[in-house]
Amino acid sequence: MKIAVVLFNLGGPDSLDAIEPFLFNLFSDKDIFKIPFAQKTFAKIISSRRAPKVAEEYKLIGGKSPINMWTEEQRIIIQKLLRLYHREVDVYTAMRYWRPFTQEIVNKIEDGNYDRIILLPLYPHYSISTTGSSYNEWMRHYNGDKNILSLIKDYPTQPKYIAALNQRIDEALEKFPMKVQEKVQLVFSAHGTPVSLVKKGDPYSNQIKDTVSAVMSARKNSHQYHLCFQSKVGPNKWLEPATDDMIKDLSVNGKKHLLIIPISFVSDHVETLFELDIEYRHVADECGIENYIMMRGLNDSTLFLEGLTDLVNQEILRDSGVD
């Protein structure tokens, strides 16, 4: 059986010149920004206004997004792992807002005469703004047999995903002075979403809570922990508390040693390397935090990628009628 696995991700600008078109593609997404008319005009105006500020952020992390590099590394490793079980399996990456674009990958796969196509989001938690948007984009271009297509919708408590997070947390805790390690506050920071999505039944925020609970249960509640949200865009009400407000509140309450855990991201990119590690570090410095350490992203974590491989193998077995 010839199998194609497609990794869904958002993508990121691969140069400073790519920032404005990347933002244009993002703000053109009707699954996220529901503008009743002239959305392309809206996207053009907003992307041109935001691009200079965003460019300054990218300059501080190397001039491009590392999400493309890490996603490619993840693709290569998952393909190697899957080929231990399946002779004919190819793994592709379909980015939502930058290259390789979804339509390009759809065309390759439709020309590849695959017997099974498995869509695997690199978003552990389902939201219409991530997995939903990527899937909708895929279906806009896919003209093949829908019976051979399946989507792994979410995996917020997949055992190896949880173990990988705890492995990264333990690595980061070792960076604190020994005498304060037990006092460290685990600050889980997730990408926020508008509250309006939650009211419409979007499961993302509850799945984030499920992941945090699973992580802390696995480590027997080793430390005090907190959940907060980042990356708010626009005037609408978003999930709270905001990460920068959480940092300030913890300092006021005498909690001076923070481990920042990017909980909704599976690779480092601008929202971890700039927003959490640079912008919010300034917030921490200004309010008297003594130790502020950010957990490294899952990136090429063997445990995490084995977990994704397990999900694909389970899907293949399910499709084959094997329990």
NORKA-V23609 format. One record per residue. N is the residue number from 1. BURIAL is # if it has 24 or more other ideal C-beta (glycine too) atoms within 12 Angstrom, else .. D_FIRST is the distance of its C-alpha to the first C-alpha in Angstrom with 2 decimals. Layout:
N,BURIAL,D_FIRST + N,BURIAL,D_FIRST
This chain:
1,.,0.00 + 2,.,3.78 + 3,#,6.27 + 4,#,10.00 + 5,#,12.76 + 6,#,16.20 + 7,#,19.36 + 8,#,22.26 + 9,#,25.72 + 10,#,29.12 + 11,#,29.68 + 12,#,33.17 + 13,#,35.60 + 14,#,35.08 + 15,.,38.77 + 16,#,42.01 + 17,.,41.86 + 18,#,38.54 + 19,#,40.08 + 20,#,41.68 + 21,#,38.72 + 22,#,36.48 + 23,#,39.04 + 24,#,39.31 + 25,#,35.60 + 26,#,36.02 + 27,#,39.14 + 28,#,37.66 + 29,#,35.04 + 30,.,36.28 + 31,#,34.25 + 32,#,36.61 + 33,#,39.77 + 34,.,40.76 + 35,.,43.49 + 36,.,44.81 + 37,.,45.57 + 38,.,45.42 + 39,.,42.63 + 40,.,42.01 + 41,.,45.72 + 42,#,45.61 + 43,#,42.64 + 44,.,44.49 + 45,.,47.70 + 46,#,46.21 + 47,#,43.93 + 48,.,46.86 + 49,.,49.11 + 50,#,46.76 + 51,#,45.39 + 52,.,48.49 + 53,.,48.55 + 54,#,44.83 + 55,#,45.23 + 56,.,47.82 + 57,#,45.41 + 58,#,42.73 + 59,.,45.40 + 60,.,45.99 + 61,#,42.40 + 62,.,41.88 + 63,.,41.84 + 64,#,38.21 + 65,#,35.64 + 66,#,33.82 + 67,#,31.05 + 68,#,29.24 + 69,#,29.52 + 70,#,28.45 + 71,#,25.43 + 72,#,24.27 + 73,#,24.95 + 74,#,22.97 + 75,#,19.97 + 76,.,20.16 + 77,#,20.59 + 78,#,17.83 + 79,#,15.34 + 80,.,16.88 + 81,#,16.72 + 82,#,13.08 + 83,.,12.24 + 84,.,14.27 + 85,.,11.65 + 86,#,8.24 + 87,.,8.33 + 88,.,6.67 + 89,#,8.39 + 90,#,11.49 + 91,#,14.37 + 92,#,17.01 + 93,#,20.42 + 94,#,22.02 + 95,#,25.73 + 96,#,27.88 + 97,#,31.16 + 98,#,30.64 + 99,#,28.42 + 100,#,25.53 + 101,#,26.08 + 102,#,23.56 + 103,.,23.95 + 104,.,23.12 + 105,#,19.76 + 106,#,19.00 + 107,.,19.81 + 108,#,17.57 + 109,#,14.48 + 110,.,15.46 + 111,.,15.83 + 112,.,12.44 + 113,.,10.45 + 114,#,7.87 + 115,.,6.02 + 116,#,7.58 + 117,#,10.82 + 118,#,12.86 + 119,#,16.51 + 120,#,18.38 + 121,#,22.14 + 122,#,24.27 + 123,#,26.88 + 124,#,27.00 + 125,#,29.39 + 126,#,28.75 + 127,#,31.25 + 128,#,31.38 + 129,#,32.71 + 130,#,29.63 + 131,#,26.32 + 132,#,27.70 + 133,#,28.81 + 134,#,25.60 + 135,#,23.59 + 136,.,26.24 + 137,#,26.11 + 138,#,22.37 + 139,.,22.88 + 140,.,25.87 + 141,.,23.79 + 142,#,20.38 + 143,.,20.44 + 144,.,16.84 + 145,.,15.40 + 146,.,16.60 + 147,.,14.68 + 148,.,11.40 + 149,#,13.75 + 150,#,15.17 + 151,#,18.03 + 152,#,19.11 + 153,#,22.71 + 154,#,24.74 + 155,#,25.22 + 156,#,28.99 + 157,#,29.36 + 158,#,26.12 + 159,#,27.70 + 160,#,26.69 + 161,#,27.60 + 162,#,30.98 + 163,#,31.38 + 164,#,30.71 + 165,#,33.37 + 166,#,35.80 + 167,#,35.19 + 168,#,36.15 + 169,#,39.10 + 170,#,40.38 + 171,.,40.18 + 172,#,42.18 + 173,#,44.75 + 174,.,45.65 + 175,.,46.95 + 176,#,49.71 + 177,.,53.05 + 178,.,53.00 + 179,.,55.92 + 180,.,54.18 + 181,.,50.63 + 182,.,51.33 + 183,.,52.80 + 184,#,49.81 + 185,#,48.63 + 186,#,44.87 + 187,#,44.53 + 188,#,41.12 + 189,#,40.90 + 190,#,38.30 + 191,#,37.93 + 192,#,40.08 + 193,#,39.49 + 194,#,42.16 + 195,.,43.60 + 196,.,43.09 + 197,#,39.30 + 198,#,39.95 + 199,.,42.26 + 200,.,39.59 + 201,.,37.32 + 202,#,35.19 + 203,#,33.93 + 204,#,33.87 + 205,#,37.29 + 206,#,36.81 + 207,#,33.47 + 208,#,35.27 + 209,#,37.86 + 210,#,35.26 + 211,#,33.94 + 212,#,37.52 + 213,.,38.38 + 214,#,35.42 + 215,#,36.35 + 216,#,39.98 + 217,.,39.33 + 218,.,37.27 + 219,.,40.22 + 220,.,42.77 + 221,.,44.40 + 222,.,45.61 + 223,#,47.19 + 224,.,48.47 + 225,#,45.86 + 226,#,45.80 + 227,#,43.36 + 228,#,44.16 + 229,#,42.68 + 230,#,42.83 + 231,#,42.27 + 232,#,44.22 + 233,.,44.48 + 234,.,47.06 + 235,.,49.85 + 236,.,47.96 + 237,.,48.00 + 238,#,45.06 + 239,#,44.02 + 240,.,46.71 + 241,.,48.07 + 242,#,47.50 + 243,#,46.67 + 244,#,49.85 + 245,#,51.95 + 246,#,50.41 + 247,#,51.37 + 248,#,54.92 + 249,.,55.24 + 250,#,54.12 + 251,#,56.69 + 252,.,59.43 + 253,.,58.67 + 254,.,59.05 + 255,#,55.37 + 256,.,55.39 + 257,#,52.25 + 258,#,48.97 + 259,#,45.37 + 260,#,43.41 + 261,#,39.80 + 262,#,37.53 + 263,#,35.60 + 264,#,33.50 + 265,#,32.27 + 266,#,29.52 + 267,#,30.93 + 268,#,34.41 + 269,#,35.63 + 270,#,38.89 + 271,#,39.27 + 272,#,39.21 + 273,#,40.76 + 274,#,43.42 + 275,#,43.97 + 276,#,43.80 + 277,#,44.80 + 278,#,47.47 + 279,#,48.70 + 280,#,48.82 + 281,#,50.09 + 282,.,53.15 + 283,#,53.51 + 284,#,53.36 + 285,.,55.95 + 286,.,58.26 + 287,#,58.31 + 288,.,58.88 + 289,#,55.55 + 290,.,56.06 + 291,#,52.50 + 292,#,49.64 + 293,#,46.31 + 294,#,42.91 + 295,#,39.78 + 296,#,37.31 + 297,#,34.09 + 298,#,30.87 + 299,#,29.63 + 300,#,27.84 + 301,#,28.43 + 302,.,26.21 + 303,#,26.58 + 304,#,25.64 + 305,#,22.49 + 306,#,21.45 + 307,#,22.12 + 308,#,19.86 + 309,#,17.03 + 310,#,17.86 + 311,#,17.72 + 312,#,14.18 + 313,#,13.10 + 314,.,15.24 + 315,#,13.73 + 316,#,10.15 + 317,.,12.02 + 318,.,14.20 + 319,.,11.70 + 320,.,10.43 + 321,.,14.17 + 322,.,14.88 + 323,.,18.16
